[in-house]
């Protein structure tokens, strides 16, 4: 037995035992196709729910978002949302919007090449779900239209229905279908890095700011 084999055997024999059983790694289902993500998630232990000590879930989300460097505002309707964007970014020249509530100055549908978004001052999207414990929002390619909008915009504005905020990441993964989209990301606050001397710098690899406007989507009668 080589030295390499001896070392690896020793490592395997001394692996720590997890406090809880890990979910099974399902390769294929009975039909021979790749399973959805919700199957192994069913065996994940229940999350502990004590970190916000009875605080209202909306207040919990807003506090954690602020910790992550973001900010949030409650707006009454689409007119108020449009006014808030204008108030927060008065010098913005290029606004690229993927939502009907806040019209943009640049048509997102025409910017299928990500390079076309290199001049966007403000990007506006809507998230389908927020996570209180992380101060995060879930965005897919359907929400962004062009995935690069979430990182090339100087400032990112996210519309979020307060009723769509869940408490934990466990809850979020229980609601989203990771197989429904080829791209999805949880975003918590603006881009940030602390590699240099432990100082947090925002906007190093993405949006310089992230603003969540708390607004339910408009309901259209059938």
C-alpha positions as CSV (number, residue, x, y, z in Angstrom):
1,X,0.0,0.0,0.0
2,X,1.4,3.4,-1.0
3,X,1.7,6.4,1.3
4,X,-1.2,8.0,-0.5
5,X,-3.4,5.0,0.1
6,X,-2.5,4.9,3.7
7,X,-3.3,8.6,4.2
8,X,-6.7,8.3,2.4
9,X,-7.6,5.2,4.3
10,X,-6.9,7.0,7.6
11,X,-9.0,10.0,6.5
12,X,-11.9,7.8,5.6
13,X,-11.7,5.9,8.9
14,X,-11.8,9.1,10.9
15,X,-14.5,11.1,9.1
16,X,-16.8,12.9,11.6
17,X,-20.3,11.5,11.9
18,X,-23.0,14.2,11.2
19,X,-25.4,15.0,14.0
20,X,-28.3,14.5,11.7
21,X,-28.6,12.0,8.8
22,X,-27.9,13.5,5.4
23,X,-30.5,13.2,2.6
24,X,-30.0,10.4,0.1
25,X,-28.2,11.3,-3.1
26,X,-30.8,10.2,-5.7
27,X,-29.3,9.7,-9.0
28,X,-32.4,8.7,-11.0
29,X,-36.0,8.0,-10.3
30,X,-37.9,4.8,-11.1
31,X,-38.5,6.0,-14.7
32,X,-34.8,6.5,-15.3
33,X,-34.9,10.3,-15.4
34,X,-33.2,12.8,-13.2
35,X,-35.5,13.6,-10.2
36,X,-36.7,17.0,-9.2
37,X,-34.9,18.8,-6.4
38,X,-37.9,18.5,-4.0
39,X,-37.4,14.7,-3.5
40,X,-34.1,14.8,-1.6
41,X,-35.2,18.0,0.1
42,X,-38.0,16.1,1.8
43,X,-35.5,14.4,4.1
44,X,-33.8,17.6,5.2
45,X,-34.4,18.1,9.0
46,X,-36.9,20.8,10.0
47,X,-35.3,24.2,10.5
48,X,-35.2,25.8,13.9
49,X,-37.3,28.9,14.0
50,X,-36.0,31.0,17.0
51,X,-33.7,33.6,15.5
52,X,-36.1,36.5,15.3
53,X,-37.9,35.8,18.6
54,X,-41.5,36.4,17.4
55,X,-40.6,39.4,15.3
56,X,-43.0,40.0,12.4
57,X,-41.7,38.3,9.3
58,X,-41.7,41.5,7.2
59,X,-39.8,43.4,9.9
60,X,-37.4,40.5,10.1
61,X,-36.8,40.5,6.4
62,X,-36.2,44.3,6.3
63,X,-33.8,44.1,9.2
64,X,-31.7,41.3,7.7
65,X,-31.7,43.0,4.2
66,X,-30.3,46.2,5.9
67,X,-27.6,44.1,7.6
68,X,-26.6,42.8,4.1
69,X,-26.3,46.4,2.8
70,X,-29.7,46.7,1.2
71,X,-32.7,48.9,1.9
72,X,-36.4,48.6,1.5
73,X,-39.5,50.8,1.2
74,X,-43.2,50.2,1.4
75,X,-45.0,51.7,-1.6
76,X,-48.7,51.9,-2.1
77,X,-49.0,51.3,-5.9
78,X,-47.2,51.4,-9.2
79,X,-47.3,55.2,-9.3
80,X,-45.6,55.3,-5.9
81,X,-43.0,52.8,-7.0
82,X,-42.2,54.8,-10.1
83,X,-41.9,58.0,-8.0
84,X,-39.7,56.3,-5.4
85,X,-37.3,55.1,-8.2
86,X,-37.1,58.7,-9.5
87,X,-36.5,60.0,-6.0
88,X,-33.8,57.6,-5.1
89,X,-31.9,57.8,-8.5
90,X,-32.5,61.4,-9.8
91,X,-29.4,61.4,-12.0
92,X,-30.1,58.0,-13.6
93,X,-30.2,58.2,-17.4
94,X,-30.7,54.6,-18.4
95,X,-33.4,52.6,-16.5
96,X,-33.9,49.1,-17.7
97,X,-37.1,47.5,-16.4
98,X,-38.5,44.0,-16.5
99,X,-41.7,45.0,-14.7
100,X,-44.8,47.0,-15.9
101,X,-45.0,49.0,-12.7
102,X,-41.9,51.0,-13.4
103,X,-41.4,51.8,-17.1
104,X,-37.8,52.1,-18.2
105,X,-35.9,54.2,-20.7
106,X,-34.3,51.1,-22.3
107,X,-36.3,48.2,-23.7
108,X,-35.0,45.0,-22.1
109,X,-36.5,42.8,-24.8
110,X,-34.1,44.4,-27.3
111,X,-31.0,43.7,-25.1
112,X,-30.6,40.0,-25.6
113,X,-26.9,40.4,-25.7
114,X,-25.6,41.0,-22.1
115,X,-23.1,43.5,-23.4
116,X,-26.0,45.8,-24.3
117,X,-26.6,46.3,-20.6
118,X,-23.2,47.8,-19.8
119,X,-24.7,51.3,-19.6
120,X,-27.6,50.6,-17.3
121,X,-27.8,52.9,-14.3
122,X,-30.9,51.2,-12.7
123,X,-32.3,47.8,-13.3
124,X,-35.8,47.0,-12.1
125,X,-37.1,43.5,-11.6
126,X,-39.7,41.6,-9.6
127,X,-38.9,38.7,-7.3
128,X,-41.4,35.9,-6.6
129,X,-40.1,35.1,-3.1
130,X,-38.1,36.7,-0.3
131,X,-36.3,35.0,2.6
132,X,-36.5,36.8,5.9
133,X,-33.5,35.1,7.7
134,X,-31.2,35.9,4.8
135,X,-32.6,39.2,3.7
136,X,-32.6,37.7,0.2
137,X,-34.7,37.5,-2.9
138,X,-35.0,34.8,-5.4
139,X,-34.5,35.7,-9.1
140,X,-34.6,33.5,-12.2
141,X,-34.0,34.1,-15.9
142,X,-37.8,34.6,-16.2
143,X,-37.6,37.5,-13.8
144,X,-34.4,39.1,-15.1
145,X,-35.2,38.4,-18.9
146,X,-31.5,38.9,-19.4
147,X,-29.5,37.3,-16.5
148,X,-26.8,40.0,-16.7
149,X,-29.3,42.7,-15.6
150,X,-28.8,41.6,-12.0
151,X,-25.1,42.2,-12.0
152,X,-24.4,44.8,-14.7
153,X,-26.9,47.4,-13.4
154,X,-25.3,50.0,-11.2
155,X,-28.3,49.9,-8.9
156,X,-30.8,47.1,-8.7
157,X,-34.4,47.7,-7.6
158,X,-36.5,44.6,-6.8
159,X,-40.3,44.6,-6.4
160,X,-41.5,42.1,-3.8
161,X,-44.9,41.1,-2.6
162,X,-44.7,41.2,1.3
163,X,-47.0,38.2,1.3
164,X,-44.3,36.3,-0.7
165,X,-41.7,36.5,2.1
166,X,-41.0,33.2,3.9
167,X,-39.1,32.8,7.1
168,X,-36.2,30.4,6.2
169,X,-34.2,29.1,3.3
170,X,-35.8,25.7,4.1
171,X,-39.2,27.3,3.4
172,X,-37.9,28.9,0.2
173,X,-36.5,25.7,-1.2
174,X,-39.8,24.0,-0.4
175,X,-41.6,26.5,-2.7
176,X,-39.3,27.0,-5.7
177,X,-38.8,24.4,-8.4
178,X,-35.1,24.4,-9.4
179,X,-35.8,22.3,-12.5
180,X,-38.2,25.0,-14.0
181,X,-35.4,27.4,-14.9
182,X,-31.8,27.0,-16.1
183,X,-30.7,30.0,-14.0
184,X,-31.7,31.1,-10.5
185,X,-30.0,33.0,-7.8
186,X,-30.7,34.2,-4.2
187,X,-29.5,37.9,-3.9
188,X,-29.0,39.4,-0.5
189,X,-28.0,43.0,-0.7
190,X,-25.7,44.6,-3.2
191,X,-22.4,43.2,-4.5
192,X,-19.9,43.1,-1.7
193,X,-16.3,41.9,-1.0
194,X,-14.2,42.0,2.1
195,X,-11.0,40.4,0.8
196,X,-8.8,43.4,1.3
197,X,-8.0,44.2,4.9
198,X,-11.4,42.9,6.0
199,X,-13.1,46.1,4.7
200,X,-16.5,45.6,3.0
201,X,-16.6,47.2,-0.4
202,X,-20.0,47.4,-2.3
203,X,-20.2,47.2,-6.0
204,X,-17.0,45.4,-6.7
205,X,-18.4,42.7,-8.8
206,X,-22.0,43.7,-9.3
207,X,-24.7,46.2,-8.4
208,X,-23.6,49.0,-6.1
209,X,-26.9,49.1,-4.3
210,X,-30.0,47.0,-3.9
211,X,-33.4,48.4,-3.1
212,X,-36.5,46.4,-2.4
213,X,-39.9,48.0,-3.0
214,X,-42.5,46.2,-1.1
215,X,-45.5,46.0,-3.4
216,X,-47.9,43.3,-4.3
217,X,-48.3,42.6,-8.0
218,X,-51.4,44.1,-9.6
219,X,-54.2,41.6,-10.1
220,X,-55.9,41.5,-13.4
221,X,-59.4,40.2,-13.7
222,X,-59.9,37.3,-16.2
